Amino acid sequence: MKGPSFGDEGEEDGPGTRLKGSLDGHGLRVAVVAARFNFFITSKLVEGACETLISYGLEENDLAVAWVPGSFEVPLVALEMAKTGKWDAIVCLGAVIRGETAHFDYVSGETARGIADASRETGVPLAFGILTTYTEEQAVERAGGKLGNRGCDAALAALESANLLRLLSNKF
C-alpha cells in the first residue's frame, strides 16, 4: 500500500502482544511548527493539521502553532519546544520545492535530519510533514489537493506516536 495508513492492516495477525497508539487526542498537548516560506502551501498544511488534531479530540488550548521563516528553521524550534517537556508531540510542516540550484538538496536533507535528530534526542515524537516536491503543482496536490493533505497525515502520525509512547511507558 502506498502512502500513510492509519487503519489496522495486518496488525492483528501473528503471535505476541500487539502495541499500537490510538488516534485519540484527548489529554494530549501538541505543537505545530510551520515554515512561512511557501506560505500558500504551508498555510493549507497547518489548517489541515489543526483541523485534524481537533477533530480527534485535542482541545484548542492544548494546541500551539509556531511559525518560523523557512523549513530549515523548523528543526531548531521544534527541538527547543520538545525540550520544554510541555508537548506530547510536535508536527513539523513546510514545503521545499526544487528550483534550479542545489539549495533544495541542502534544505530538504538537513531539515529531515534535524527533525529526526531532535525527536531522538528528546524522546518527543516529531512528525515529518515537510513536503519535498519537484514542482509547485505537486506541492498543491499534497496540501489539500487530489493527493490529500500531508498536514493531516502528519497530525495523525503525531497522535498515534504520542499515544504509543504513553502506552509503552505505562505497560512496561
DODRENMI-554238 format. One record per residue (C-alpha): residue in one letter; x, y, z. Coordinates in nm, 3 decimals, decimal comma. Layout:
BEGIN
NODE   residuo         x         y         z
NODE         A         X         Y         Z
...
// end
This chain:
BEGIN
NODE   residuo         x         y         z
NODE         M     0,000     0,000     0,000
NODE         K     0,134     0,342    -0,093
NODE         G     0,105     0,635     0,142
NODE         P     0,013     0,667     0,507
NODE         S    -0,201     0,402     0,670
NODE         F    -0,383     0,467     0,994
NODE         G    -0,601     0,155     0,984
NODE         D    -0,533    -0,188     1,126
NODE         E    -0,400    -0,361     0,815
NODE         G    -0,240    -0,688     0,928
NODE         E    -0,171    -0,565     1,279
NODE         E    -0,379    -0,838     1,444
NODE         D    -0,200    -1,124     1,267
NODE         G     0,080    -1,322     1,428
NODE         P     0,200    -1,415     1,774
NODE         G     0,278    -1,185     2,060
NODE         T     0,134    -0,869     2,203
NODE         R     0,036    -0,601     1,954
NODE         L     0,117    -0,247     2,063
NODE         K    -0,041     0,043     1,878
NODE         G    -0,105     0,401     1,972
NODE         S    -0,456     0,531     1,927
NODE         L    -0,556     0,842     1,737
NODE         D    -0,729     0,987     2,043
NODE         G    -0,619     1,343     2,106
NODE         H    -0,792     1,381     2,444
NODE         G    -0,545     1,477     2,715
NODE         L    -0,257     1,539     2,473
NODE         R    -0,070     1,862     2,408
NODE         V     0,054     1,907     2,052
NODE         A     0,253     2,186     1,890
NODE         V     0,282     2,262     1,521
NODE         V     0,600     2,421     1,387
NODE         A     0,544     2,559     1,039
NODE         A     0,757     2,737     0,780
NODE         R     0,628     3,066     0,637
NODE         F     0,829     3,016     0,318
NODE         N     0,587     2,891     0,052
NODE         F     0,304     3,012     0,276
NODE         F     0,047     2,946     0,004
NODE         I     0,124     2,577     0,065
NODE         T     0,218     2,566     0,432
NODE         S    -0,093     2,755     0,542
NODE         K    -0,303     2,472     0,396
NODE         L    -0,086     2,213     0,571
NODE         V    -0,130     2,394     0,903
NODE         E    -0,505     2,424     0,853
NODE         G    -0,530     2,052     0,776
NODE         A    -0,315     1,953     1,074
NODE         C    -0,502     2,173     1,322
NODE         E    -0,845     2,065     1,199
NODE         T    -0,739     1,700     1,220
NODE         L    -0,598     1,732     1,571
NODE         I    -0,913     1,900     1,700
NODE         S    -1,143     1,655     1,520
NODE         Y    -0,962     1,371     1,700
NODE         G    -1,026     1,522     2,042
NODE         L    -0,738     1,760     2,105
NODE         E    -0,856     2,071     2,291
NODE         E    -0,780     2,404     2,125
NODE         N    -0,598     2,528     2,436
NODE         D    -0,370     2,219     2,410
NODE         L    -0,258     2,321     2,060
NODE         A     0,001     2,581     1,965
NODE         V     0,131     2,688     1,625
NODE         A     0,479     2,838     1,594
NODE         W     0,572     2,998     1,262
NODE         V     0,936     3,008     1,153
NODE         P     1,092     3,173     0,846
NODE         G     1,156     2,855     0,646
NODE         S     1,180     2,477     0,662
NODE         F     1,547     2,495     0,759
NODE         E     1,446     2,665     1,086
NODE         V     1,179     2,409     1,176
NODE         P     1,411     2,155     1,347
NODE         L     1,568     2,406     1,588
NODE         V     1,237     2,550     1,705
NODE         A     1,083     2,201     1,727
NODE         L     1,383     2,084     1,932
NODE         E     1,354     2,376     2,174
NODE         M     0,980     2,319     2,213
NODE         A     1,034     1,946     2,271
NODE         K     1,299     2,017     2,536
NODE         T     1,044     2,212     2,744
NODE         G     0,860     1,888     2,824
NODE         K     0,526     2,063     2,763
NODE         W     0,439     1,882     2,439
NODE         D     0,342     1,520     2,379
NODE         A     0,413     1,555     2,008
NODE         I     0,518     1,817     1,755
NODE         V     0,402     1,836     1,396
NODE         C     0,668     1,981     1,164
NODE         L     0,532     2,139     0,845
NODE         G     0,689     2,309     0,546
NODE         A     0,731     2,297     0,171
NODE         V     1,064     2,276    -0,009
NODE         I     1,013     2,296    -0,384
NODE         R     1,301     2,213    -0,618
NODE         G     1,443     2,506    -0,805
NODE         E     1,731     2,545    -1,046
NODE         T     2,006     2,518    -0,784
NODE         A     2,130     2,266    -0,528
NODE         H     1,962     2,468    -0,250
NODE         F     1,671     2,221    -0,246
NODE         D     1,902     1,929    -0,166
NODE         Y     2,068     2,103     0,127
NODE         V     1,749     2,239     0,281
NODE         S     1,543     1,923     0,245
NODE         G     1,820     1,690     0,364
NODE         E     1,923     1,897     0,665
NODE         T     1,563     1,963     0,762
NODE         A     1,483     1,591     0,763
NODE         R     1,799     1,511     0,956
NODE         G     1,736     1,787     1,208
NODE         I     1,379     1,676     1,277
NODE         A     1,485     1,312     1,321
NODE         D     1,776     1,408     1,547
NODE         A     1,556     1,633     1,763
NODE         S     1,300     1,358     1,808
NODE         R     1,562     1,103     1,909
NODE         E     1,736     1,349     2,140
NODE         T     1,422     1,447     2,329
NODE         G     1,205     1,136     2,304
NODE         V     0,918     1,350     2,178
NODE         P     0,757     1,239     1,851
NODE         L     0,825     1,497     1,580
NODE         A     0,601     1,417     1,286
NODE         F     0,759     1,491     0,948
NODE         G     0,522     1,696     0,735
NODE         I     0,778     1,876     0,521
NODE         L     0,683     1,848     0,156
NODE         T     0,980     1,798    -0,075
NODE         T     0,848     1,828    -0,428
NODE         Y     0,979     1,895    -0,774
NODE         T     0,704     2,142    -0,868
NODE         E     0,453     2,379    -0,711
NODE         E     0,177     2,167    -0,863
NODE         Q     0,300     1,861    -0,672
NODE         A     0,300     2,063    -0,350
NODE         V    -0,055     2,188    -0,413
NODE         E    -0,171     1,829    -0,473
NODE         R    -0,030     1,731    -0,131
NODE         A    -0,165     2,035     0,056
NODE         G    -0,534     1,965     0,020
NODE         G    -0,542     1,878    -0,349
NODE         K    -0,614     1,548    -0,517
NODE         L    -0,350     1,364    -0,312
NODE         G    -0,489     1,476     0,023
NODE         N    -0,329     1,693     0,287
NODE         R     0,004     1,582     0,430
NODE         G    -0,055     1,815     0,725
NODE         C    -0,346     1,589     0,822
NODE         D    -0,127     1,282     0,780
NODE         A     0,149     1,430     0,997
NODE         A    -0,105     1,522     1,266
NODE         L    -0,236     1,165     1,274
NODE         A     0,119     1,029     1,294
NODE         A     0,188     1,262     1,587
NODE         L    -0,123     1,145     1,775
NODE         E    -0,053     0,778     1,717
NODE         S     0,313     0,809     1,814
NODE         A     0,239     1,010     2,130
NODE         N    -0,022     0,758     2,239
NODE         L     0,207     0,464     2,165
NODE         L     0,480     0,619     2,379
NODE         R     0,228     0,666     2,661
NODE         L     0,124     0,303     2,624
NODE         L     0,487     0,188     2,637
NODE         S     0,564     0,394     2,947
NODE         N     0,258     0,251     3,127
NODE         K     0,283    -0,110     3,006
NODE         F     0,646    -0,196     3,068
// end
